[in-house]
Amino acid sequence: MKLCRRPWGLLTRRGRDCVAAGRTTMEGIEKQITEALGEGGHAQLVRLLRRLLKAGQESHRSLVEAPIRGHDGLNLWDAE
C-alpha cells in the first residue's frame, strides 16, 4: 500500500480518491450556487458564511446586530 504524505496526514490511494471526489462535489455545489445567485450573490453568501464561522468561534450571539425571529415572531437566539 503506497501512502501519500499531506498536511492532513497519510492517505492511501483510496483516501486521495475520496478527497478528489469531495473537491469535485464542492465545485459542483459552488457552480450551482453561482448559477442560482449570480456572482454577486455567491460572493455575498461566502462573506455571510465566513462571518457565521468566525462568529461561531467567538460567540454565537455576536453574529447579528438584531435578533433573528422565527415564523412565529419569537427571538430564535433565546429559544431553548
SEZATI-689002 format. One record per residue (C-alpha): residue number from 1; x, y, z. Coordinates in Angstrom, 3 decimals. Layout:
% residues N
   nr         u         v         w
  NUM         X         Y         Z
...
This chain:
% residues 80
   nr         u         v         w
    1     0.000     0.000     0.000
    2     1.523     3.315    -1.106
    3     0.889     6.278     1.171
    4     0.949     9.947     0.271
    5     2.064    12.480     2.887
    6    -0.172    15.548     3.080
    7    -0.649    18.224     5.733
    8    -3.778    16.357     6.902
    9    -1.898    13.076     7.352
   10    -1.111     9.982     5.375
   11    -3.568     8.956     2.707
   12    -3.844     5.805     0.692
   13    -4.838     5.995    -2.942
   14    -8.417     5.373    -1.880
   15    -8.174     8.281     0.565
   16    -6.807    10.568    -2.159
   17    -9.658     9.458    -4.420
   18   -12.143    10.368    -1.681
   19   -10.580    13.822    -1.295
   20   -10.742    14.315    -5.079
   21   -14.403    13.244    -5.128
   22   -15.163    15.687    -2.311
   23   -13.487    18.512    -4.192
   24   -15.447    17.660    -7.333
   25   -18.675    17.680    -5.313
   26   -17.845    21.054    -3.761
   27   -17.024    22.534    -7.179
   28   -20.404    21.339    -8.450
   29   -22.175    22.907    -5.487
   30   -20.269    26.171    -6.000
   31   -21.289    26.191    -9.662
   32   -24.961    25.612    -8.807
   33   -24.881    28.409    -6.230
   34   -23.348    30.794    -8.765
   35   -25.946    29.829   -11.369
   36   -28.768    30.395    -8.870
   37   -27.499    33.580    -7.180
   38   -25.131    35.069    -9.743
   39   -21.542    36.043    -8.990
   40   -22.528    38.858    -6.636
   41   -24.987    36.734    -4.687
   42   -22.460    33.928    -4.425
   43   -19.815    36.332    -3.129
   44   -22.308    37.709    -0.602
   45   -23.150    34.179     0.561
   46   -19.452    33.358     1.002
   47   -18.991    36.506     3.103
   48   -22.000    35.580     5.232
   49   -20.762    32.025     5.744
   50   -17.308    33.286     6.765
   51   -18.977    35.663     9.190
   52   -21.019    32.784    10.607
   53   -17.921    30.646    11.083
   54   -15.996    33.471    12.722
   55   -18.901    34.323    14.986
   56   -19.300    30.681    15.931
   57   -15.720    30.678    17.146
   58   -16.188    33.860    19.158
   59   -19.777    33.746    20.322
   60   -22.990    32.763    18.594
   61   -24.610    35.931    19.948
   62   -22.133    38.270    18.223
   63   -23.290    37.093    14.798
   64   -26.039    39.596    14.208
   65   -26.896    43.030    15.491
   66   -30.626    42.365    15.631
   67   -32.296    39.170    16.881
   68   -33.304    36.565    14.343
   69   -37.038    35.953    14.503
   70   -38.826    32.761    13.622
   71   -42.094    32.499    11.715
   72   -43.960    32.964    14.994
   73   -42.060    36.160    15.843
   74   -40.005    34.623    18.640
   75   -36.352    35.529    19.017
   76   -34.563    32.375    17.842
   77   -31.395    33.120    19.821
   78   -33.313    32.889    23.091
   79   -35.404    29.856    22.108
   80   -34.365    26.813    24.114
